[in-house]
Amino acid sequence: MHKNMTDEEIKETMKQTARVAGLDLSDERIEADLSHMKSHLDAIDVVAEVNLRLEDEPVPTFRLEKKP
């Protein structure tokens, strides 16, 4: 889907996502991170192309640690 988006549309999406997360990213930061975001979106596309049965889907593992 992102292949049809312009750089400006991706930047706006990044700004909106950051705002929802409570972050106030500058335009310079958005510009600096644009290439990384595009790589991230490309990686998501690669993973989405693999047809896995539901039981084959990777399960994220989290380890919670208490703060001292």
MDTraj code that builds the backbone (N, CA, C; nanometers):
import mdtraj as md
import numpy as np

residues = "MET HIS LYS ASN MET THR ASP GLU GLU ILE LYS GLU THR MET LYS GLN THR ALA ARG VAL ALA GLY LEU ASP LEU SER ASP GLU ARG ILE GLU ALA ASP LEU SER HIS MET LYS SER HIS LEU ASP ALA ILE ASP VAL VAL ALA GLU VAL ASN LEU ARG LEU GLU ASP GLU PRO VAL PRO THR PHE ARG LEU GLU LYS LYS PRO".split()
xyz = np.array([
    [0.0810, -0.1185, 0.0000],
    [0.0000, 0.0000, 0.0000],
    [0.0858, 0.1255, 0.0000],
    [0.1941, 0.1242, 0.0738],
    [0.2764, 0.2452, 0.0819],
    [0.3456, 0.2766, -0.0498],
    [0.3533, 0.1806, -0.1387],
    [0.4174, 0.2054, -0.2684],
    [0.3410, 0.3108, -0.3477],
    [0.2128, 0.3263, -0.3177],
    [0.1297, 0.4249, -0.3863],
    [0.1316, 0.5602, -0.3162],
    [0.2001, 0.5686, -0.2038],
    [0.2022, 0.6928, -0.1261],
    [0.3222, 0.7785, -0.1656],
    [0.3009, 0.9086, -0.1669],
    [0.4124, 1.0003, -0.1906],
    [0.4912, 1.0153, -0.0605],
    [0.6112, 1.0719, -0.0715],
    [0.6910, 1.0976, 0.0476],
    [0.6160, 1.1885, 0.1446],
    [0.5449, 1.2862, 0.0915],
    [0.4693, 1.3791, 0.1770],
    [0.3588, 1.3060, 0.2529],
    [0.2939, 1.2108, 0.1879],
    [0.1887, 1.1337, 0.2550],
    [0.2471, 1.0459, 0.3651],
    [0.3626, 0.9874, 0.3389],
    [0.4285, 0.9054, 0.4410],
    [0.4709, 0.9932, 0.5585],
    [0.5258, 1.1104, 0.5299],
    [0.5661, 1.2025, 0.6365],
    [0.4462, 1.2426, 0.7216],
    [0.3342, 1.2721, 0.6577],
    [0.2136, 1.3109, 0.7325],
    [0.1660, 1.1967, 0.8205],
    [0.1732, 1.0750, 0.7690],
    [0.1357, 0.9577, 0.8479],
    [0.2294, 0.9424, 0.9667],
    [0.3586, 0.9658, 0.9452],
    [0.4549, 0.9583, 1.0547],
    [0.4225, 1.0624, 1.1622],
    [0.3884, 1.1833, 1.1197],
    [0.3543, 1.2907, 1.2150],
    [0.2307, 1.2532, 1.2956],
    [0.1289, 1.2013, 1.2263],
    [0.0058, 1.1640, 1.2954],
    [0.0286, 1.0501, 1.3941],
    [0.1086, 0.9518, 1.3533],
    [0.1388, 0.8398, 1.4416],
    [0.2154, 0.8872, 1.5643],
    [0.3117, 0.9754, 1.5440],
    [0.3887, 1.0300, 1.6560],
    [0.2976, 1.1079, 1.7500],
    [0.2066, 1.1850, 1.6939],
    [0.1139, 1.2640, 1.7759],
    [0.0275, 1.1729, 1.8626],
    [-0.0224, 1.0636, 1.8044],
    [-0.1044, 0.9680, 1.8793],
    [-0.0230, 0.9055, 1.9930],
    [0.1060, 0.8843, 1.9689],
    [0.1942, 0.8256, 2.0703],
    [0.2405, 0.9283, 2.1734],
    [0.1974, 1.0531, 2.1569],
    [0.2350, 1.1559, 2.2528],
    [0.3704, 1.2172, 2.2267],
    [0.4205, 1.2016, 2.1056],
    [0.5509, 1.2569, 2.0692],
    [0.5318, 1.3797, 1.9809],
    [0.6203, 1.4735, 1.9939],
    [0.6150, 1.5930, 1.9116],
    [0.7434, 1.5972, 1.8283],
    [0.7397, 1.5299, 1.7134],
    [0.8592, 1.5209, 1.6305],
    [0.8692, 1.6416, 1.5379],
    [0.9885, 1.6945, 1.5262],
    [1.0117, 1.8085, 1.4375],
    [1.0112, 1.7621, 1.2921],
    [0.9938, 1.8582, 1.2027],
    [0.9994, 1.8267, 1.0600],
    [1.1358, 1.7719, 1.0213],
    [1.2406, 1.8215, 1.0866],
    [1.3768, 1.7719, 1.0590],
    [1.3897, 1.6257, 1.0978],
    [1.3315, 1.5882, 1.2107],
    [1.3376, 1.4491, 1.2558],
    [1.2585, 1.3594, 1.1617],
    [1.1412, 1.4060, 1.1199],
    [1.0595, 1.3289, 1.0256],
    [1.1370, 1.3080, 0.8957],
    [1.2006, 1.4135, 0.8468],
    [1.2781, 1.4047, 0.7226],
    [1.3945, 1.3071, 0.7383],
    [1.4619, 1.3130, 0.8523],
    [1.5773, 1.2252, 0.8766],
    [1.5347, 1.0784, 0.8865],
    [1.4147, 1.0538, 0.9378],
    [1.3679, 0.9165, 0.9578],
    [1.2897, 0.8598, 0.8393],
    [1.2652, 0.9412, 0.7375],
    [1.1830, 0.8971, 0.6242],
    [1.2391, 0.7720, 0.5562],
    [1.3678, 0.7694, 0.5304],
    [1.4250, 0.6527, 0.4607],
    [1.4131, 0.5268, 0.5460],
    [1.4259, 0.5411, 0.6778],
    [1.4115, 0.4256, 0.7667],
    [1.2670, 0.3764, 0.7689],
    [1.1741, 0.4703, 0.7661],
    [1.0333, 0.4329, 0.7635],
    [1.0001, 0.3594, 0.6351],
    [1.0531, 0.4051, 0.5232],
    [1.0290, 0.3383, 0.3960],
    [1.0868, 0.1966, 0.3972],
    [1.2039, 0.1798, 0.4562],
    [1.2633, 0.0456, 0.4689],
    [1.1767, -0.0434, 0.5574],
    [1.1246, 0.0145, 0.6647],
    [1.0372, -0.0596, 0.7553],
    [0.9108, -0.1043, 0.6816],
    [0.8519, -0.0159, 0.6044],
    [0.7317, -0.0505, 0.5287],
    [0.7613, -0.1563, 0.4231],
    [0.8788, -0.1490, 0.3610],
    [0.9192, -0.2530, 0.2652],
    [0.9298, -0.3890, 0.3340],
    [0.9858, -0.3911, 0.4539],
    [1.0007, -0.5169, 0.5288],
    [0.8635, -0.5739, 0.5644],
    [0.7701, -0.4880, 0.6005],
    [0.6341, -0.5346, 0.6303],
    [0.5727, -0.5995, 0.5062],
    [0.5954, -0.5403, 0.3895],
    [0.5434, -0.5978, 0.2652],
    [0.6027, -0.7354, 0.2392],
    [0.7318, -0.7509, 0.2632],
    [0.7985, -0.8804, 0.2408],
    [0.7374, -0.9868, 0.3310],
    [0.7187, -0.9538, 0.4572],
    [0.6605, -1.0497, 0.5516],
    [0.5162, -1.0819, 0.5126],
    [0.4421, -0.9818, 0.4691],
    [0.3018, -1.0028, 0.4329],
    [0.2865, -1.0920, 0.3099],
    [0.3887, -1.0997, 0.2266],
    [0.3819, -1.1824, 0.1062],
    [0.3937, -1.3312, 0.1356],
    [0.4425, -1.3669, 0.2529],
    [0.4590, -1.5073, 0.2896],
    [0.3251, -1.5599, 0.3397],
    [0.2785, -1.6647, 0.2780],
    [0.1514, -1.7242, 0.3192],
    [0.1764, -1.8244, 0.4314],
    [0.1397, -1.7850, 0.5517],
    [0.1542, -1.8722, 0.6680],
    [0.0161, -1.9065, 0.7214],
    [0.0023, -2.0298, 0.7655],
    [-0.1207, -2.0660, 0.8360],
    [-0.1177, -1.9931, 0.9698],
    [-0.2317, -1.9733, 1.0271],
    [-0.2397, -1.8989, 1.1522],
    [-0.1493, -1.9589, 1.2588],
    [-0.1450, -2.0904, 1.2682],
    [-0.0629, -2.1544, 1.3710],
    [0.0877, -2.1409, 1.3421],
    [0.1236, -2.1021, 1.2206],
    [0.2640, -2.0818, 1.1863],
    [0.3115, -1.9385, 1.2112],
    [0.2183, -1.8501, 1.2402],
    [0.2548, -1.7099, 1.2616],
    [0.3485, -1.6990, 1.3816],
    [0.4494, -1.6149, 1.3700],
    [0.5398, -1.5973, 1.4844],
    [0.4664, -1.5287, 1.5999],
    [0.4973, -1.5731, 1.7181],
    [0.4368, -1.5151, 1.8375],
    [0.5424, -1.4270, 1.9048],
    [0.5099, -1.3010, 1.9259],
    [0.6074, -1.2149, 1.9927],
    [0.6268, -1.2602, 2.1381],
    [0.7483, -1.2555, 2.1829],
    [0.7800, -1.2933, 2.3199],
    [0.8233, -1.1694, 2.3949],
    [0.7625, -1.1493, 2.5099],
    [0.7961, -1.0342, 2.5922],
    [0.8454, -1.0833, 2.7270],
    [0.9396, -1.0118, 2.7806],
    [0.9887, -1.0430, 2.9136],
    [0.9757, -0.9156, 2.9964],
    [0.8935, -0.9228, 3.0990],
    [0.8753, -0.8088, 3.1853],
    [0.9758, -0.8142, 3.2993],
    [1.0373, -0.7044, 3.3265],
    [1.1327, -0.6978, 3.4358],
    [1.0902, -0.5904, 3.5321],
    [1.1029, -0.6205, 3.6599],
    [1.0710, -0.5204, 3.7605],
    [1.1830, -0.4197, 3.7689],
    [1.1444, -0.2938, 3.7824],
    [1.2450, -0.1907, 3.8042],
    [1.2858, -0.1941, 3.9515],
    [1.4146, -0.1805, 3.9758],
    [1.4592, -0.1832, 4.1164],
    [1.4094, -0.0644, 4.1951],
])
top = md.Topology()
chain = top.add_chain()
for i, resn in enumerate(residues, 1):
    res = top.add_residue(resn, chain, resSeq=i)
    for name in ("N", "CA", "C"):
        top.add_atom(name, md.element.get_by_symbol(name[0]), res)
traj = md.Trajectory(xyz[None], top)
